[in-house]
Amino acid sequence: MGDSFIRHIELLGYEKRFFPSQHYVYMFLVKWNDLTEKVVYRRFTEIYEFHKALKEMFPIESGDINTENRIIPHLPAPKWFDGQRSTENRQGTLAEYCYALVNLPHKISRCLHVVNFFKVRHDDMNPVTDSQIKKPEVFLLPKDSKKNPTDITGPIVLQTYRAIADYEKSSTSEMALKAGDMVDVVEKSENGWWFCQLKNKRGWVPAAYLEPLDGPDESEEQEPNYAGEAYVVQKSYTAVEEDELTLKEGDAIEVIHKLLDGWWVVRKDETTGYYPSMYLQKAGEVNTSVKSELRNRGAPPRRSTIRNAKSIHRQGRKKISQETYRRNSKKYIQNQRNMRGNSQNKANVIIEKNEPEDNKPKAQPAVPPRPSKDLILNRCTESTWRKIL
């Protein structure tokens, strides 16, 4: 028998899991050429990384050279926070994506990248669970939806954004914009560069130059996390604006606010400031493609540096000052120190209370006072008088 390949991929639904923390995984029934059928579980972030790698392997078929040659289907990027609603709404898109993927030419649909991604893993057979955590909740697609994937959803709808100012591209991979241009966002990268298309043009655009049509886009951003996430600086940067930080390669910092334009608020000791997210890497992660990406593209411009920006919304974006970031960071750090101090004091008190009884001094009986002479004469017998008096 020849090499293994996939005959069909069917989306069954998704699971809501609670260990090690709450997250969602999609369930796929994968049918192989040897007539075996296996169920695999994949998070959407994994699927999206698989999709990006597939496009890099086949640049012609992904439309990077000529958009008219694209046959690899689109797949919208993950949202900043994936909840149950977005997980459920994305099912139709995923079902159609898998349907199109399997029906691509054999050099793509049967390549090792596709085969290996959908192979059964150890976690598929023995998912990580904890008896003290709630069991996963399973949400299956309706049976009628599985008959024909094309009936689940229409074409993938891309988000439309508006350019708030003119932008002149600085490389062939970017796309120039005029104020008021309506672009479709194909891919949102957290480094602040978004891949967009405008009629027959496609290229990378700074997210800072784009705004959604229905209002300011704070809803897409995470709230500040003053606990901070540990990151390591991959490329040095010298601050240009007053609210930016100057850091060196190898510095350990904490990210406290991830912003859409790719300029994150980071904390170094008790100092905060903006820093390009594309120059950062999460602590403990290994990514060999990061440094090559840094050489090919610089940090995107910040929203605050855009001149003649014209928004169609009356209410602008809310901006948190660096003073607020610093104040809340100091308050959080101080609270953590106080909690650690209180917990240490409580531990000492508990140790004292639980001290063994043998180590404690035993109480001595009190010695009664000697009775007076009158009390002895009135209450005692004659024999007692003679012995004592």
C-alpha positions as a printed Julia matrix, in Angstrom:
389×3 Matrix{Float64}:
   0.0    0.0     0.0
   1.26   3.51   -0.84
   1.59   6.52    1.4
  -1.28   7.44    3.7
  -3.59  10.26    2.7
  -6.89  11.72    3.9
 -10.11  10.94    2.04
 -12.43  13.16    4.06
 -12.46  15.49    7.1
 -15.72  16.1     8.92
 -16.2   18.65   11.68
 -18.2   17.02   14.47
 -18.43  19.98   16.85
 -16.34  21.32   19.7
 -15.51  20.69   23.35
 -15.32  23.18   26.19
 -12.49  22.04   28.46
 -11.54  23.28   31.92
  -8.03  21.88   32.39
  -5.4   23.26   32.71
  -7.62  26.32   32.15
 -10.85  26.92   30.25
 -10.39  26.58   26.48
 -12.11  25.16   23.38
 -11.07  22.42   20.96
 -12.69  21.34   17.7
 -13.49  17.68   17.03
 -12.75  16.28   13.57
 -13.55  12.87   12.14
 -10.67  12.06    9.78
 -11.22   9.29    7.21
  -8.04   7.78    5.78
  -7.31   5.9     2.57
  -7.0    2.57    4.46
 -10.7    3.01    5.46
  -9.86   3.79    9.11
 -11.64   6.67   10.85
 -10.08   8.62   13.7
 -11.32  11.49   15.88
  -8.78  14.24   16.54
  -8.99  17.41   18.64
  -7.38  20.7    17.59
  -7.43  24.22   18.99
  -8.14  26.99   16.49
  -4.76  28.61   17.08
  -3.13  25.33   16.02
  -5.29  25.18   12.88
  -4.39  28.75   11.99
  -0.64  28.14   12.42
  -1.04  25.05   10.19
  -2.82  27.22    7.6
  -0.07  29.88    7.62
   2.64  27.25    7.13
   0.65  25.69    4.26
   0.49  29.07    2.49
   4.26  29.5     2.85
   4.84  26.05    1.32
   2.66  26.85   -1.72
   3.02  30.6    -2.44
   1.54  30.35   -5.95
  -1.56  28.45   -4.85
  -1.98  30.82   -1.87
  -2.07  33.83   -4.23
   1.06  35.52   -2.87
   2.45  35.95   -6.38
  -0.79  36.46   -8.29
  -4.15  36.66   -6.52
  -5.89  35.07   -9.51
  -3.98  31.82   -8.91
  -5.2   31.36   -5.34
  -6.89  28.02   -4.65
  -6.02  27.57   -0.97
  -9.08  28.73    0.98
  -9.08  31.72    3.31
  -9.1   31.29    7.07
  -9.69  34.34    9.33
  -7.12  34.89   12.07
  -7.94  34.07   15.71
  -9.56  36.77   17.8
  -7.75  38.22   20.76
 -10.1   36.39   23.1
 -11.82  33.28   21.79
 -15.01  32.65   23.71
 -17.81  30.16   23.25
 -19.73  32.38   20.85
 -16.8   32.87   18.46
 -15.96  29.15   18.71
 -19.53  28.23   17.77
 -19.83  30.81   14.98
 -16.58  29.63   13.41
 -17.8   26.05   12.87
 -19.26  26.74    9.45
 -16.07  28.39    8.26
 -13.97  25.45    9.49
 -16.27  22.87    7.92
 -15.98  24.56    4.53
 -12.22  25.02    4.95
 -11.71  21.28    5.57
 -13.99  20.41    2.65
 -11.95  22.64    0.33
  -8.63  21.45    1.76
  -9.23  17.77    1.0
 -10.33  18.62   -2.54
  -7.19  20.59   -3.41
  -4.68  19.06   -5.87
  -2.89  16.02   -4.46
   0.43  17.82   -4.1
  -1.27  19.96   -1.44
  -4.02  17.78    0.06
  -1.71  14.75    0.38
   1.49  16.52    1.4
   3.19  15.53    4.67
   2.23  18.84    6.29
  -1.49  18.06    5.93
  -1.15  14.36    6.75
   0.95  14.9     9.87
  -1.31  17.65   11.23
  -4.4   15.4    11.21
  -2.68  12.25   12.45
  -3.83  10.96   15.83
  -1.75  12.27   18.71
  -1.32  10.89   22.19
  -3.55  13.67   23.58
  -6.32  12.68   21.14
  -6.44   9.19   22.64
  -5.81  10.27   26.25
  -6.88  13.9    26.73
  -5.49  15.59   29.85
  -8.11  15.61   32.61
  -8.29  16.31   36.33
 -10.82  14.64   38.63
 -11.24  17.86   40.58
 -12.04  19.93   37.48
 -15.35  19.81   35.65
 -15.57  17.29   32.83
 -15.45  18.7    29.27
 -18.73  19.87   27.77
 -19.4   18.56   24.25
 -21.3   20.58   21.62
 -22.07  18.6    18.47
 -23.1   20.02   15.12
 -26.73  19.24   14.12
 -26.93  16.13   11.94
 -28.51  18.07    9.09
 -25.48  20.36    8.97
 -23.12  17.45    8.33
 -24.75  16.25    5.13
 -23.22  18.94    2.95
 -20.53  21.28    4.29
 -21.41  23.88    1.66
 -24.88  24.19    3.2
 -23.47  25.24    6.56
 -22.2   28.6     5.43
 -21.71  30.73    2.4
 -18.38  32.17    1.29
 -16.04  33.21    4.07
 -16.81  36.84    4.9
 -13.75  38.98    5.62
 -13.9   41.99    7.93
 -13.95  45.37    6.2
 -11.92  48.27    7.65
 -11.48  51.88    6.58
  -8.17  53.73    6.16
  -8.02  56.82    8.4
  -5.09  58.43    6.54
  -2.81  58.05    3.52
  -0.09  55.44    3.85
   2.93  55.12    1.58
   4.34  51.61    1.44
   8.04  51.12    2.21
   8.5   47.62    0.74
   7.07  45.44   -2.02
   5.23  43.27    0.52
   3.2   46.25    1.77
   0.19  48.0     0.23
  -0.32  51.76   -0.11
  -3.54  53.3     1.15
  -5.53  56.48    0.61
  -7.72  57.95    3.35
 -11.2   56.45    3.05
 -10.11  53.24    1.26
 -12.18  50.21    2.26
 -10.03  47.11    2.64
 -10.82  43.5     3.52
  -8.62  42.12    6.29
  -7.41  38.62    5.44
  -5.04  38.13    8.37
  -4.53  40.01   11.64
  -1.08  39.65   13.13
  -0.5   40.67   16.72
   2.69  42.47   15.66
   0.54  45.29   14.25
   0.83  44.38   10.55
  -2.41  43.18    8.9
  -2.62  41.49    5.5
  -5.34  43.2     3.47
  -6.79  43.23    0.0
  -8.21  46.15   -1.99
  -9.71  45.16   -5.33
  -6.79  43.43   -7.1
  -4.13  44.68   -4.69
  -2.92  42.79   -1.62
  -0.27  43.47    0.97
   0.64  44.26    4.57
  -0.82  47.39    6.14
  -0.2   48.92    9.6
  -3.19  48.21   11.82
  -2.86  51.74   13.21
  -4.1   53.13    9.88
  -7.33  51.1     9.94
 -10.61  51.47   11.81
 -13.74  49.29   11.82
 -16.88  50.72   10.28
 -19.1   50.22   13.33
 -17.09  52.13   15.93
 -13.78  52.3    17.83
 -12.16  48.89   18.12
 -11.36  48.71   21.84
 -13.72  45.73   22.06
 -11.16  43.67   20.11
  -8.39  44.44   22.6
  -7.65  42.72   25.85
  -7.98  44.55   29.13
  -4.72  45.48   30.89
  -3.24  42.58   32.83
  -1.2   44.07   35.65
  -0.05  40.61   36.75
   1.98  40.67   33.54
   3.11  37.96   31.11
   6.81  37.12   31.0
   8.5   37.98   27.68
  12.08  38.29   26.45
  13.34  41.08   24.16
  14.51  39.63   20.82
  15.67  42.9    19.29
  16.91  46.11   20.88
  14.98  49.33   20.38
  15.76  52.93   21.37
  12.77  54.99   22.44
  11.71  57.78   20.07
   8.66  59.06   21.95
   8.56  59.94   25.65
   6.12  57.13   26.48
   8.27  54.39   24.89
  10.92  52.21   26.55
  14.52  51.6    25.51
  15.38  47.93   25.93
  18.24  45.65   24.92
  18.18  42.18   23.41
  17.85  39.57   26.15
  16.07  41.84   28.64
  13.33  40.09   30.64
  10.14  42.16   30.82
   6.42  41.76   31.55
   3.67  42.6    29.05
   0.73  44.26   30.81
  -1.4   45.45   27.83
  -1.56  44.03   24.3
  -2.79  46.6    21.78
  -3.99  46.09   18.22
  -1.46  48.42   16.61
   1.41  46.17   17.7
   2.78  48.53   20.35
   2.36  46.81   23.7
   2.69  48.32   27.14
   5.5   46.51   28.96
   6.92  46.73   32.46
  10.6   46.63   33.34
  10.9   46.54   37.14
   8.42  49.34   38.03
   8.86  51.34   34.8
   6.28  51.03   32.0
   6.19  52.15   28.36
   5.32  51.17   24.79
   7.48  48.65   22.93
   7.08  46.95   19.5
   5.48  43.55   20.06
   7.3   42.06   17.06
  10.56  42.49   18.97
   9.29  40.35   21.86
   9.01  36.6    22.39
   7.15  34.81   25.14
   9.47  33.44   27.8
  10.17  29.73   27.3
   9.05  29.64   23.66
  11.43  28.71   20.84
  10.79  30.23   17.44
  13.59  30.23   14.89
  11.58  32.25   12.35
  11.33  35.3    14.58
  14.78  36.75   13.85
  14.38  36.39   10.08
  11.0   38.15   10.3
  12.61  41.01   12.24
  15.15  41.52    9.45
  12.46  41.65    6.77
  10.07  44.13    8.37
  10.38  46.95   10.88
   8.0   47.98   13.63
   4.68  49.44   12.4
   3.88  53.11   13.01
   1.93  54.03   16.14
  -1.54  55.56   16.05
  -0.29  58.62   17.91
   2.24  59.4    15.15
  -0.31  59.46   12.28
  -0.84  62.96   10.93
  -4.08  64.19    9.35
  -5.97  61.14   10.61
  -9.68  61.45    9.95
 -12.09  59.06   11.65
 -15.74  58.63   10.71
 -16.69  58.05   14.35
 -17.7   60.81   16.73
 -16.28  58.98   19.7
 -12.56  58.29   19.43
 -10.52  55.5    20.91
  -9.99  55.62   24.65
  -6.34  55.88   25.59
  -4.83  54.95   28.93
  -2.0   57.22   30.05
   1.37  55.85   31.06
   0.86  57.43   34.46
  -2.23  55.23   34.93
  -0.28  52.15   33.84
   2.53  52.97   36.28
   0.21  53.75   39.17
  -1.79  50.54   38.73
   1.38  48.5    38.27
   2.88  49.84   41.49
  -0.41  49.23   43.3
  -0.52  45.63   42.01
   3.09  44.92   42.93
   2.6   46.39   46.41
  -0.58  44.32   46.95
   1.32  41.18   45.97
   4.07  41.99   48.45
   1.52  42.62   51.2
  -0.26  39.34   50.43
   3.04  37.45   50.61
   3.85  39.15   53.9
   0.44  38.38   55.38
   0.61  34.76   54.28
   4.04  34.44   55.92
   2.72  35.92   59.18
  -0.28  33.59   59.11
   2.03  30.63   58.6
   4.07  31.64   61.66
   0.91  31.97   63.78
  -0.29  28.53   62.71
   3.07  27.0    63.62
   2.87  28.54   67.09
  -0.7   27.29   67.61
   0.21  23.78   66.52
   3.22  23.54   68.85
   3.28  20.1    70.61
   1.83  19.97   74.14
   5.03  18.38   75.52
   6.98  21.54   74.7
   4.59  23.82   76.59
   5.21  24.51   80.35
   2.59  22.8    82.52
   0.48  25.01   84.84
   1.36  24.75   88.58
  -1.44  24.58   91.26
  -1.92  27.75   93.27
  -0.82  27.66   96.98
  -3.75  28.69   99.28
  -3.07  31.43  101.87
  -2.4   30.37  105.54
  -5.61  30.7   107.66
  -5.61  33.31  110.43
  -5.37  32.45  114.16
  -9.01  33.38  114.83
 -10.24  31.21  111.93
  -8.33  28.19  113.33
  -9.77  28.7   116.84
 -13.33  28.99  115.53
 -13.37  26.14  113.01
 -10.76  23.54  114.06
 -10.83  20.93  116.86
  -8.81  21.1   120.08
  -6.22  18.59  118.83
  -5.59  20.77  115.79
  -5.15  23.87  118.0
  -2.43  22.14  120.01
  -0.49  21.08  116.88
  -0.6   24.42  115.14
  -0.7   27.06  117.84
